[in-house]
Amino acid sequence: MAPHAEDCEEEERLNGENYQPVPVHQGRRILPDDNAPAQAWIENEDSPQGLDSRTNSPGENRRLLGHKPIHKSTTRLQAGLTLGVWKQSKCSLSAKSVKIKPRVKSKFEKRKEKIVEALRPPYFIISMIIFIVLLHLCGPEEWRAHLEWSPGAWWREPWRLITYGCVHASTGHLALNALVALAVGWRLEREQGWMRVALVWGGGVAAGALGAGALQPRVRVVGASAAVYALLTAHLPNVCLRFGHIPLWWFRPLSVVVLGASEVCWAFIRVSEGNASSNHVAWAAHALGAAVGVPLGFLVFNGENSTRKNMLWCRIVSSFIMTVGVLAAICHYLFWYDVDHYT
């Protein structure tokens, strides 16, 4: 029995509505993203009213599902036999995907950088030396009287705690302190910066003045020897804080020991010979300047090993020593120091 003509036309109409031909381009093939789903029938017991009787039977609702609409892919060309490709611009490449090989420096450039780094001058120390030399050569004698350390006058003129380090007794005294300051502070300023070195310099000068006033109250003190000794001993905390990251770490403690021993031997020889000029040497300023360089260096300096436990303990002990020293100096000059007797 042949099918009804109207049913055939309806079936062709239903299948033809959702049919989409596969686009074909000359020279390349475009593939769809997903395969078209198969047709299926679903059943629903509660059929709505008014549906076509040709597709429904009593008690059920049968509806022919159409094809799933095909979504256009964002990628126009798929893998396959294609004749065209997309061009990728240079701007679309991310910075992480592009690996730039660094330029290899020549031996001459490496040696030049090392020489420039080694010859980079310590600006603070050179500035202090230039200022001291100009003051020594061009400064009037009246300035010298108001800048040197005096046992009684500093109580009314406290700036003498620092300014006496800019005044020197002779040209030889100035030249010796300048040379030692350059030799000792060159590497130290390059590794720690001029500000930290300036704090150590000022702390050594102040400690030397207070020590000389307590142990040698009748001696007028001039010169930057206390600051130089503070910079010398400050190499010890610098080596501890930057151990493994600085060159010649073994030479620095050795130089501190050698120079300290030579200073002590020289002081004993001068005292044993009964030289009258030995009474005018502020050995107390030298000793206190050297003593304050170690704890002050631990408190001021910084390095790669600063966060280690032993370095933290060194800083705690250094802060305790500095606090005790400041309190002892205050108590001495308030209760036991006779100011008017040395005026």
C-alpha positions as CSV (number, residue, x, y, z in Angstrom):
1,M,0.0,0.0,0.0
2,A,1.5,3.3,-1.0
3,P,2.0,6.0,1.6
4,H,-0.4,8.9,1.8
5,A,0.7,11.8,-0.3
6,E,0.1,14.4,2.5
7,D,2.2,12.3,5.0
8,C,5.2,12.2,2.6
9,E,5.0,15.9,2.0
10,E,4.9,16.6,5.7
11,E,7.9,14.3,6.4
12,E,9.9,16.0,3.7
13,R,8.9,19.3,5.2
14,L,10.0,18.3,8.7
15,N,13.3,16.9,7.6
16,G,14.0,19.7,5.3
17,E,13.6,22.6,7.8
18,N,16.6,21.7,9.9
19,Y,18.8,20.4,7.1
20,Q,21.9,22.5,6.4
21,P,24.2,21.7,3.6
22,V,27.9,21.4,4.5
23,P,29.7,24.4,3.0
24,V,32.3,23.5,0.5
25,H,34.9,26.0,-0.6
26,Q,37.0,25.6,-3.6
27,G,40.6,24.7,-2.7
28,R,40.0,24.0,1.0
29,R,37.7,22.0,3.3
30,I,35.8,23.3,6.3
31,L,34.8,20.7,8.8
32,P,32.0,21.1,11.3
33,D,32.9,21.1,15.0
34,D,30.3,18.4,16.1
35,N,28.5,15.6,14.3
36,A,24.8,16.1,13.9
37,P,22.8,14.2,16.4
38,A,20.5,11.4,15.3
39,Q,16.8,12.0,15.2
40,A,14.8,10.6,18.2
41,W,11.3,10.4,19.4
42,I,10.2,11.5,22.9
43,E,7.0,10.6,24.6
44,N,4.9,12.7,26.8
45,E,1.7,11.5,28.4
46,D,0.3,14.9,28.9
47,S,-0.1,16.2,25.4
48,P,-1.1,19.8,24.9
49,Q,-4.2,20.6,23.0
50,G,-4.3,21.7,19.5
51,L,-1.4,19.6,18.1
52,D,-1.5,18.0,14.7
53,S,-3.4,14.7,14.8
54,R,-1.1,13.2,12.3
55,T,1.9,13.3,14.7
56,N,0.0,12.4,17.8
57,S,-2.1,9.4,19.0
58,P,-4.5,9.2,21.9
59,G,-2.7,9.1,25.3
60,E,0.8,10.1,24.1
61,N,2.6,12.8,22.4
62,R,5.3,12.0,19.9
63,R,7.4,14.7,18.5
64,L,10.2,14.4,16.0
65,L,13.4,16.1,17.2
66,G,15.2,18.1,14.6
67,H,18.9,18.3,14.1
68,K,21.0,20.2,16.6
69,P,21.8,23.6,15.2
70,I,25.4,23.7,14.0
71,H,27.4,26.5,15.8
72,K,30.0,28.2,13.7
73,S,33.5,27.5,15.0
74,T,35.8,30.3,15.8
75,T,38.5,28.4,13.9
76,R,37.7,28.7,10.3
77,L,40.2,26.2,9.1
78,Q,40.4,22.7,10.6
79,A,43.1,20.1,10.4
80,G,43.0,18.3,7.1
81,L,43.8,19.0,3.5
82,T,43.7,22.7,3.4
83,L,45.4,25.2,1.2
84,G,45.3,28.3,3.4
85,V,46.8,29.1,6.8
86,W,46.3,31.9,9.3
87,K,49.2,34.4,9.7
88,Q,50.2,35.0,13.3
89,S,51.4,38.5,13.9
90,K,54.5,39.3,16.1
91,C,52.4,41.4,18.4
92,S,50.3,38.3,19.4
93,L,53.3,36.5,20.8
94,S,53.5,36.7,24.5
95,A,56.7,37.9,26.3
96,K,57.1,34.6,28.1
97,S,57.1,32.6,24.9
98,V,59.8,34.7,23.3
99,K,63.2,33.8,24.8
100,I,65.9,36.4,24.1
101,K,69.3,35.1,24.5
102,P,71.5,37.5,26.4
103,R,74.6,38.9,24.7
104,V,77.8,37.3,25.9
105,K,80.2,39.9,27.2
106,S,83.8,39.8,25.9
107,K,86.8,39.4,28.2
108,F,87.7,43.0,27.7
109,E,84.2,44.2,28.8
110,K,84.3,42.0,31.9
111,R,87.8,43.2,32.9
112,K,86.7,46.8,32.3
113,E,83.6,46.4,34.6
114,K,85.8,44.9,37.3
115,I,88.3,47.7,37.1
116,V,85.5,50.4,37.2
117,E,83.9,48.7,40.1
118,A,87.2,48.4,42.0
119,L,88.1,52.1,41.3
120,R,84.8,53.5,42.3
121,P,85.7,56.0,44.9
122,P,84.3,56.3,48.5
123,Y,82.5,59.6,48.1
124,F,81.9,60.2,51.9
125,I,85.5,59.5,53.0
126,I,87.0,61.6,50.1
127,S,84.6,64.4,50.9
128,M,85.6,64.4,54.6
129,I,89.3,64.3,53.7
130,I,88.9,67.3,51.3
131,F,87.0,69.2,54.0
132,I,89.6,68.5,56.6
133,V,92.5,69.5,54.3
134,L,90.8,72.8,53.4
135,L,90.1,73.5,57.0
136,H,93.7,72.7,58.0
137,L,95.2,74.9,55.2
138,C,92.7,77.8,55.0
139,G,90.9,77.9,58.3
140,P,91.9,80.6,60.7
141,E,93.4,79.8,64.1
142,E,90.3,81.2,65.9
143,W,88.2,78.4,64.4
144,R,90.6,75.8,65.7
145,A,90.2,77.0,69.3
146,H,86.4,76.5,69.0
147,L,86.5,73.2,67.3
148,E,89.0,71.1,69.3
149,W,88.0,68.9,72.2
150,S,88.6,70.6,75.5
151,P,87.9,68.9,78.8
152,G,85.8,71.7,80.2
153,A,84.6,73.8,77.3
154,W,82.7,71.0,75.6
155,W,80.2,71.0,78.4
156,R,79.0,74.4,77.3
157,E,79.8,73.8,73.6
158,P,78.6,70.2,72.8
159,W,79.5,70.4,69.1
160,R,83.1,69.8,70.1
161,L,82.2,66.1,70.4
162,I,82.2,65.9,66.6
163,T,84.1,68.9,65.3
164,Y,87.4,68.0,67.0
165,G,87.8,65.2,64.4
166,C,88.2,67.9,61.6
167,V,91.2,69.5,63.3
168,H,94.7,68.0,63.3
169,A,97.8,68.9,65.2
170,S,100.2,68.9,62.1
171,T,100.3,68.1,58.4
172,G,101.9,64.7,59.1
173,H,99.1,63.8,61.5
174,L,96.5,64.8,58.9
175,A,98.3,62.8,56.1
176,L,98.5,59.7,58.2
177,N,94.8,59.7,59.2
178,A,93.8,60.5,55.6
179,L,95.8,57.6,54.1
180,V,94.6,55.1,56.8
181,A,91.0,56.3,56.3
182,L,91.2,55.6,52.6
183,A,92.8,52.2,53.0
184,V,90.3,51.1,55.7
185,G,87.1,52.7,54.4
186,W,87.3,52.2,50.7
187,R,85.9,48.7,50.6
188,L,83.7,49.4,53.6
189,E,81.8,52.3,51.9
190,R,81.4,50.4,48.7
191,E,79.8,47.4,50.4
192,Q,77.7,49.2,53.0
193,G,77.0,52.7,51.5
194,W,78.1,56.1,52.6
195,M,75.3,56.7,55.1
196,R,76.2,53.7,57.3
197,V,79.9,54.6,57.1
198,A,79.0,58.1,58.1
199,L,77.2,56.8,61.2
200,V,80.2,54.7,62.2
201,W,82.5,57.6,61.6
202,G,80.4,59.9,63.8
203,G,80.0,57.3,66.5
204,G,83.7,56.6,66.7
205,V,84.5,60.3,67.0
206,A,82.0,60.8,69.8
207,A,83.1,57.7,71.7
208,G,86.7,58.8,71.4
209,A,85.9,62.2,72.9
210,L,83.9,60.8,75.8
211,G,86.6,58.1,76.5
212,A,89.4,60.7,76.4
213,G,87.4,63.0,78.7
214,A,86.8,60.1,81.2
215,L,90.3,58.5,81.1
216,Q,92.5,61.5,80.1
217,P,90.7,64.5,81.4
218,R,93.7,66.9,81.0
219,V,94.4,66.1,77.4
220,R,93.1,68.2,74.5
221,V,92.1,66.0,71.7
222,V,92.3,66.7,68.0
223,G,92.2,64.4,64.9
224,A,90.1,61.8,63.3
225,S,92.0,58.8,64.7
226,A,89.0,57.6,66.7
227,A,86.9,57.5,63.5
228,V,89.6,55.7,61.6
229,Y,89.9,53.0,64.4
230,A,86.1,52.7,64.4
231,L,86.1,52.0,60.6
232,L,88.9,49.5,61.1
233,T,87.1,47.4,63.7
234,A,83.8,47.8,61.8
235,H,85.1,45.4,59.2
236,L,84.5,42.5,61.7
237,P,80.7,42.9,61.8
238,N,80.8,43.5,58.1
239,V,82.5,40.2,57.5
240,C,80.1,38.4,59.8
241,L,77.0,39.9,58.1
242,R,78.2,39.3,54.6
243,F,80.3,36.2,55.0
244,G,80.6,34.3,51.7
245,H,79.6,37.3,49.6
246,I,82.6,39.6,49.9
247,P,86.2,39.0,48.8
248,L,89.3,38.9,51.1
249,W,87.2,38.1,54.1
250,W,90.2,36.5,55.9
251,F,92.4,39.5,55.3
252,R,90.2,42.0,57.1
253,P,90.3,40.4,60.6
254,L,94.0,39.8,60.1
255,S,94.6,43.5,59.4
256,V,92.5,44.5,62.4
257,V,94.7,42.3,64.7
258,V,98.0,43.5,63.2
259,L,97.1,47.2,63.4
260,G,95.7,46.9,66.9
261,A,98.7,45.0,68.1
262,S,101.1,47.5,66.6
263,E,99.2,50.4,68.2
264,V,99.4,48.7,71.6
265,C,103.1,48.0,71.3
266,W,103.8,51.5,70.1
267,A,102.0,52.9,73.1
268,F,103.9,50.7,75.6
269,I,107.2,51.7,74.0
270,R,106.5,55.4,74.3
271,V,105.4,55.1,77.9
272,S,108.4,53.0,78.9
273,E,110.8,55.5,77.3
274,G,109.4,58.3,79.4
275,N,108.8,60.5,76.3
276,A,107.1,63.7,77.3
277,S,105.1,63.7,74.1
278,S,103.3,60.5,75.0
279,N,101.3,62.4,77.5
280,H,99.8,64.4,74.6
281,V,98.6,61.3,72.7
282,A,94.9,60.5,73.3
283,W,95.3,56.7,73.5
284,A,91.9,56.6,75.3
285,A,90.2,58.1,72.2
286,H,91.9,55.5,70.0
287,A,90.8,52.7,72.3
288,L,87.2,53.8,72.7
289,G,86.9,54.5,69.0
290,A,88.1,51.0,68.2
291,A,85.8,49.5,70.9
292,V,82.6,51.2,69.6
293,G,83.2,50.1,66.0
294,V,82.2,46.5,66.6
295,P,78.8,46.9,68.3
296,L,77.9,50.0,66.2
297,G,78.7,48.0,63.0
298,F,76.4,45.2,64.0
299,L,73.6,47.7,64.6
300,V,74.1,49.9,61.5
301,F,75.4,47.5,58.8
302,N,73.3,45.1,56.8
303,G,74.1,42.0,54.8
304,E,73.0,38.6,53.4
305,N,73.3,36.9,56.8
306,S,71.3,39.5,58.7
307,T,68.4,37.2,59.3
308,R,70.4,34.3,60.8
309,K,69.9,33.5,64.5
310,N,73.5,34.1,65.5
311,M,73.5,37.5,63.8
312,L,70.3,38.5,65.6
313,W,71.9,37.6,68.9
314,C,75.0,39.7,68.0
315,R,72.7,42.6,67.4
316,I,70.9,42.2,70.7
317,V,74.2,42.0,72.6
318,S,75.5,45.0,70.7
319,S,72.5,47.1,71.5
320,F,72.9,46.2,75.2
321,I,76.6,47.2,75.1
322,M,75.8,50.5,73.5
323,T,73.0,51.3,76.0
324,V,75.3,50.5,78.9
325,G,78.1,52.6,77.5
326,V,75.9,55.6,76.9
327,L,74.4,55.4,80.4
328,A,77.8,55.0,82.0
329,A,79.1,58.1,80.1
330,I,76.0,60.1,81.2
331,C,76.4,59.1,84.9
332,H,80.2,59.8,84.8
333,Y,79.8,63.3,83.4
334,L,76.8,64.1,85.7
335,F,78.1,62.9,89.0
336,W,81.9,62.3,88.9
337,Y,83.2,64.8,86.4
338,D,84.5,68.1,87.7
339,V,83.9,70.5,84.9
340,D,85.1,73.7,86.4
341,H,88.4,72.2,87.5
342,Y,89.5,71.6,83.9
343,T,88.0,74.8,82.3
